[in-house]
Amino acid sequence: MPSPQLLVLFGSQTGTAQDVSERLGREAQRRRLGCRVQALDSYPVVNLINEPLVIFVCATAGQGDPPDNMKNFWRFIFRKNLPSTALCQMDFAVLGLGDSSYAKFNFVAKKLHRRLLQLGGSALLPVCLGDDQHELGLPSKFTLLFLQEAPSTGSEGQRVAHPGSQESPSESKPFLAPVISNQRVTGPSHFQDVRLIEFDVSGSGISFAAGDVVLIQPSNSAAHVQQFCQVLGLDPDQLFTLQPREPDVSSPTRLPQPCSMRHLVSYHLDIASVPRRSFFELLACLSLHELEREKLLEFSSAQGQEELFEYCNRPRRTILEVLCDFPHTAATIPPDYLLDLIPAIRPRAFSIASSLLILVAVVQFQTRLKEPRRGLCSSWLASLDPGQGPVRVPLWVRPGSLAFPETPDTPVIMVGPGTGVAPFRAAIQERVAQGQTGNFLFFGCRWRDQDFYWEAEWQELEKRDCLTLVPAFSREQEQKVYVQHRLRELGSLVWELLDRQGAYFYLAGNAKSMPADVSEALMSIFQEEGGLCSPDAAAYLARLQRTRRFQTETWA
C-alpha cells in the first residue's frame, strides 16, 4: 500500500467492542498507520469493495444476534445476490467478543468470518474469539497437554528434510547440513569476529544461483534454556502435546508431537529477543504479584512509553532478562500462554558467497547492562566447531533479490562494503566461469591487513583481467575513505559504464547510512559527468531502479 490505511468497524451492544476498536485505532496511529474507526451501521457498506485492510470487532448479543448498531450491515452482507468476488481486494481480520457460557458463543464473529471468505476476502489470521468468562478475557491459542510418561513409540526431533528426499528443504522442513569448516577471516586484533562458514548440502536437493540467500534456523543457548526453565519453574524434560483451542488453528509445523519443554524453549521461543509492548500487556494480565503487575501495567500504558524505552529498548534487554526482573510473575505464568507471550525464533538470511559458503559478522556490543548483547544466530554459528565432532545446521535456500544480466557483454558494477561483498563473490566466480570479464567491484573495509576478505582471490582475478577491484580502507589515513568516495573518484568510469555500456549496478551491505550515501554519490556523478540537473539526475537514478539496472540487498 503506498500510504497504509486501516479501517476498524465495530458492532457493539454494551460499549466493549467500541472501546476495543478505539484502542486498536490508537495502536495503529502509534505505528504511523492511517486509521478510521466506525460503527458498522454508520459506515456506507457499499464502500467495502474499495477497502484494502479492515478489522471487524463484533460482539454477540442475546441468542447469537448481531448488536443493534450492525443489524443493517448484517442484512446487507448476507444478501444472496452479492458476487463471490465482491471483496477480493480486501485483507481482513475478525475479533469476536463473547461469553462461553452462552450456547452460541461468538456466533456473530464466526459467521461473519465465513461470509467474508465467501465474498472473496483474504483472512490475515483465523477468527479471534474473546471470552468474557475467561480470567484474561482472551484464552490462549493452544493448550499444553502434559504427558505422564514418555510415549512408547517415536522420538522427539526436528522436522527435517532428509538426503535423497523428493521434497525441497523449506522453513517447515529444513535440511540439517553438516558444517565443514568455520573459519575466522578477520585479523586477531580486529574488533569484529567475522566467520566464513561452509556447509555440505550434497544429497539435499538444494540448488542455487548467484544472488540467492540461505536461511538458517538458529537455536537458544543451553545456558539460556536452563535459566528460562528455572525462572518459570518448568521441567525441561516434561513432554506435552500441543492442542489448538480452535479447529481452524494449526500447531507450529516445526514443533514435534509430542514435544519436550526443552525442545520448545531451545528451538521455538525467541527468549533472546527484545520484547514488544504487547509482551508487557499480556504479562501484566498474567501477573498475580501486585507490585510487579503495577509496573508491568505502567510499561504497557501510553504514559509509560518513555520509561519502557529506557528500561527495555535502549539497552536491548531480552525477554529472558525481563522475566528475571519480574520473578514472581514469571513463576506463575501458565504454560498454555508461552506461545502467545513469546514470539517464535525467526530464520536469519545470509548471502551465499560460493558453493555453500556464508560470511557471518558475529554481533556483539555493550550496553549499560552487565552482559554484552549478542546476536542469537551469529553467536550460535560462531560457536559451532566441526573439529570437536559432527555439527549440523537447519537451513534452506530461497531466491535472492539480486538478478544478474544474462547477456555476456553487459558489465556489472558491484558495491559491497564489509560482509556485503559475499553475494558478489559468488556472482564474480559464476561470471568468470562463463567468460564474462566486465566485473567492477568496489569493496570497503577498515584495514587492509585485518578485514580485507578474499584479498588474494581478487588479486588473482585482477591479474587475469577478469576483475577491476577498487578497495576503500576507511581507517588507513586520517580522513576516512568509504566506497562512495571511491565511486566519485572514478565518476567518469562509472558514468561511461552506466550510460554508454548499459552496465548494471548492485549494492549490498549494511542498511544504515551506506545505501543513501552511495545513491548520493551516484547523483553527483550523473550531474558532474553526465551534465544532468538535479531533477534529471534523480529521474535517471529512478529509471535505473525501475528497469532493474540498479539493485540493492541491504540488512539492518
N, C-alpha and C positions, 0 to 999 in steps of 0.2 A: 504494500500500500504506500503510495507516495507520501500521503500525510495520514498516519494511522488514526482511525476513528472507531470508537466503540459505542454501541448503543446498549443500554441496560433497560429492559422492560420488566415491570413487576405487576403481579396480581396479588393484592394484599387485603386481608379481611380485618386484621386487628392492628396493623401497622408494622409488624415484624418484618415482612418481606420488603416493605418500603425502606425500613431502616437499614436492612442488609444491602439493598440496592444502592442507597445513597453512600454507604461505606465503600462499596465497590467503585462507585464513581470517584470518590476521593482518592482511592488507591490508584485508579487509572491516571488521574491528573498528576499524582505524585510521580508517576513514571512517564510523564510528558506525553500521555495519550489523550487525545481529544475525546471527551465522553459526554453523552447525553443520558439522563435518567428520566424515564417517564412511566406513568401508569399505563397499562396496556390499552385501556379504553380511551385514553386521551391521545393515543398515537394513531395516525392515519394508517391503518393496517395495509392498505394497498401499496404503501411505500416500501414494504418489506422486500419487494423484489429488487430493490436497489441497495439494500444494506449488506455490506461485506462481513460484518462482525457483530454478533448480537448475543447477549447473555439474558436469558429469561429466568426470573426469580418468581416462583409461584407457590403460594400456599394452597392447601386443600381444605375446603370448608365442609362442614356437615358430613354427609354420607358420600364423599367423593365429588362434591360440587366445586366448580370454579368460584373464586371470590367475586364479589359484586362488581369490582372495578375491572374485570376482564371478561365479563359474560358476552359482550358484543364481539370482542376479539375471538372468543371461543366458538361462537356460532359461525363466524366468517371462516376461520381456519379449517373447519370441518366440512365446508361446502364440497359436495361431490364433484362439482364441475371445475375445481382447481386443477390445472395440469401438473403432472408428476415432475416437471422441470421448473416449476414456479420459483423455487428458492435455490436453484442450483449454484448461484453465485455466493451463497451465504454460508459462512462458518458460524457455528453456534454452540452454546453450552446451556444446559438447563439445570438450575438449582431448585430442588423442591424443599419446602418447609412443611413438615407433617408431624403426626403423632402415631407411633406404632401401636398404641392401644386401640386405635380405630381399625376396622376391618379393611377399609380402603386407604391404607397408608400411602400417602404421597401419590394418590391416583392421578391427580391433575398433571404433575410433573412427568410421570411415566408415560401418560397418554400423549402429552404434548411432544415429548421427545420422539416418540414413534411417528407422530404425524409430521413433524418437521423433516424427518428422514424420508418419509413417503413423498414429500414435496421437493425432494432433491437437495435438501440442506446437508451440509457436512458437519458431523459432530466432532468438536475438538477433543472431547473426552466423554466417557459414559455419564449417564444422568446421575447427578449428585443428590443424595437423599438425606436431608437433615431430619433428626428425630427429637422431638420435644421431650420424649420420655428418657432419652439418654442423658447421663450426667454431664456430658460435654456438648450436648446438642447435635453433635455430628459424630456418628460412630466411625470406628477405624475401617479402613478399606479391607483389611484382612484379619482373620482370626488365626492365632498360632495354636495349633492343637498339639500339645506336648505328648510324646510317646513315653510310656513307662519303661520300655526295653527296646533294644535295637531290633530292627526287622530281620527276619530270618534269611531273606534273600536280598540281593542288590547291595550296592555300596555307594556311599556318597562320593561325588566327584563333580568336576566342572563339566558342563555340556560342551563337548568339543567336536570339531571335525577331525576324522581320523585319516591317516595316509591312505591314498587309493580310493577315498570316498568320492562318489559322483557329485556330492553336494559341495558347492563352493563355500569356503570359510566365510563367516559373517559375524555380526555382533552377537547373535543368539547362539552361534556355534563357531567360535574362533578356532584357529589351528594352533596347537601347542608346539611352537617352533623351538628347537634346540638353539641355545646361544653358542656360537662357535668361538667368538672372541669378544672381549670387552676391553678396549684399549684407550687409555688417556692420551689425547692428542695435543693438549696444551702443555707448555713447559712446566716443570716442577715448581717454579716460583711464581707462576701466573696466578692471578686472583681467582680465576674461574676454572673449574674442572669440566672439561668438555670430553665426551666419550664418543668413540667410533665403535659401534656395536654391530656385529654380523650375525645373522640368523640363517639356519638351514631350513629351507622350505621345500626341499625335494619330497615329492610324493603328495604334496598338499593340494595340487591343482591350482595354486596361486600363480597368476601371470600378471605382468605389469609392464608399463612403458614409462619412458622419461616423463617426469611431471606428476606421476601417481604418488599417492601417500599410503603409508602403512598406519593402521590404527592399532594401538596396544591397550589392553585392559590391565591396569595396574592393580595392586592389592595393598592393603594396610600392613604396617609392620607388626610382627608378632608382639612386640612390647606394647604397642598402642592397643592391639586387640585385647591383650590381657588386662591392661589398665581400664579399658572401657567396660569389660565384663565385671571387674571388681567394683567399679563405681556404681554400676546399675544392679549389682547383686545377681548377675547371671552366671549360670553354669555353662562354660564353653562347650562341654561335651553333650549338653542336653539336645536331644533330637526332637524335631517337630515337623508337622506338615502345615503348609500354608493354605488356608481356605478363604477364598474371596467371599465377602458378605453378600454381594450381588451377582446374579448369574452371568451378566454381560461384562464382568471384570475378570481379566485373566491374571494369573500369577506371573511374576517376572520370569522370563524364559531362561535367564542364566542360573536361576536357583534350582538345585536338585530337589526331588521329593522322595524320601524325607531329607531334611537339611539339619545340620548342627548349628548351634548358635555361633560357634567359632567360624564356620564357613560363611554364615550370613554377615558377620562383622568383618571378616577378612576380605571377602571378595565383592560385597554388595553395598554396605553402608559407608558413605563418604564422611567418616568421622574426622578426617583431617582437613575438611573444607571450612571456609568461613561461613557461619550461619547467616541466613537472611532474617529479615524482621518477622516473617511468618513463623519461623522456628521459635522465637521468643513468645509469640502469641499462643501457639499450641502448648509450649512448655508451661506457660502461666496457667492455662486451663488444667493441666495435669498436676500442678503443684498442690501439695497438701500442707506446705510449710508457710505460715503467714508472712514472715519477713521476706523469704525468698520469692514468694508469689507477688508480693508488693513490688519488689524490684523488677521482676520479670514483666509485670504489667506496665511499669514505668518505661522500660525499654521498648515495649511494643506499642506505646501510645505515640500520637503525633507530637506531643510536647517533649517526649523523651528521646527524640531522634538524634539530637546533638550529643547527648550523653552516650547513646548507643554507639554512635560513630567513634567516639573517643575510647570506649571500652572494647569494641569488637572490630570495627573495620580498619581503623588506623593502625593498630598493632597486629592486624591479621590473626586475631585469636580464633582458634579452631573450635569446632563443635565439641570435641573431646575436652578441651580446656574449659569451655563454658560449663559443661556438665560437672567437671571437677570443682568449679567455683560455686555450684549450686548442689551440693552433695545430698541434702535432704530431699530435694525434688528428684534428682537423678535416681535415688534409691527406690522411689515409689512409681517410676514410670511403668505403666502396664506394657508388657512385651508386645501386645497387639498393635501398639501405636508406633513401634520402631520404624516401620516403613513409611508412615505418614510424617513422622518427625524429622527423619534424616534422609537426605536425597541419595540416590544411587550413585555409585562411582561411575563417572563418565569416561569413555575411552579417550586417549590422547593421540593426536595425529602428528606424524613425523614425515618429512620429505625423505624419499628414498634416494640415497646417494649413488647406488650401483649395486648389482646383484641384489642382495637384501641387506644393505648397509644403511644404518641411520646415524646421524650426527646429533648427539644429545648434550645440551648445555645443562649441567646439574644446577638446579635452582636452590640457592641458599642465601638468605640475607638476615640481618639482625634488626629487630625492633626493640622496644623497651622491655619486651618480655624476656625472661631469662633464657629460654631455649630458642636457638635460631630457627627462623622459618625455613622450611624445606619443601620443595616441590614433591608431591606424592609420587608421581610417575618417574621423574628424572632421578630422584634419590633412590628409588627402588631399583631402577635399571642399573644405576652405578654400583649398587651393592652386589649385583649378580656376578659370581666368579665361576666360570666354567672350569677353571683349573682345580676347583675343590670338588668337582663331581658334576653330573648332568644337571643342566638348568634349562627349563622350558618357559616360554613366554606366550600367553594367548594373544594372537594377532590375526588380522585380516587386512586386505588391501581394497582401496576404492580409487576411482579415477580422481586425479588432482585437478586443480583449476588451471594449470598451465598446459597449453597445447602448442606444439612447435610446428613450424611450417613444413609441408610435405615437399615443396619444390626444392631441389638440391642446391640451387644457386642463390637462395634467399639468405642474406646474412642475419645473424641474431646478435643483439646486444643484451648481455646479462649482467644485472647489478645485484650482487649477493654479498652484503657485508656479514661477517660473523658466520653463524650456522645457516644463514640464508643461502650460502653457497651450495648446500647439499643437493638440492634438486638439479642444479646446473652441472654438477659433476656427472650425473647420470646422463643428462642431455648431451653434454660435450662428448662423452665416450660413445654414445649412440651415433651422433652426427659424424664423428671422426671415422667410425667403422664404416659409415655409408659414403665416405669420401667428401663430406661437406666441410669446407675449411673456413668459411666466413664466420668464425666464432670469436666474439669480443667479450671478455669477462672483466668487469670492474669488481674487484674484491677488496673489502676493508677489514682491518683488524687493528689491534693496539700496537703489537710489536712483531717484527719480522721473525725473531727467534723464539717467540712464545706461543703465538696463536695463528700462525700462517698455515692454515690447513691445506694439505696436499701440495706443498710448495714444489717438491721435486717432480711430481707428476705434471704440474702446469709448465714447469721449465722444460721438461722433455717434449711436451706438445708444442711449445714455442719453437724449439729447435727444428721440429719437423714442419714448421709453418702451418700448423693446424689450429693455432690459437694465438690471439693477441691478448695478453694479460696486462691489466692496468691496476696495480695494487695501491692501496692508501693505508699507510701506517700512522694512525692518529696520534700516537704518543712519542714518536721518534724525533720530534722537533718541538720547538717552543709553541708554535702556532699549530693547533690541531687540524689535521687534514683528513677529510672524510670522502666517501665515494662521490658525493655531489660536487666536491671541489675538483676532483679528477675529471668528472664529466664536463664541467665548464672549461677546464684547461684544454680539453680535446673537443671543444664545441664544434669546430669546423668538420672534424671527422664524424661526429655524431650526426650533424645535420646532413652531411653527404650520404651517410648510410641510410638514414630515415627517409630523406626527401628524394634522393636520386636513385638509390638502390632498393628501396622498398623494404628495408630491414624491419624485423620485429624487435620489440623492446620488452624485456622481462625484469621484474623486480621482486625479490624475495627477502624476507628477514623480519626484524622486529617492527611492530606496528606503531611505536610511539611517535617520534617526530621524523624518522627517516623517510617514509614514503612522501610526506609533504615537502621535505627538503629536496628530494630528488625531482619531484614534479616542478618545484620552483626553479631548479637548475635547468630543466628542460625548457620551461617557459622563457628563461633568459636566453638560451641557445636559439630558440625559434625567433626571438626578436633581434638578437645581435647577428646571428649568422644567416637567418632567413629573411631579415628585414621586415618582419611582421610587427604590426602594432599589437598592443596588449590584448584587445578583444580577439583579434585574428589568431594570436598565439594560443589563447585559451580554446578557441574553436578548433585549431589544428590538433591540440592535445586531446580534445573530446572526440575528434574524428578517429584518432589512433585507437582510443579506448573502444569506441563503438564498433570498429572493424576488427577488433581483437588483435591489433598490431601493438598494443600496449597492454600487458597482462601483469597482474600482481598476485602474490601469495604471501600474505603477512600474518603475523600472530602476535598476541599480547605477551 
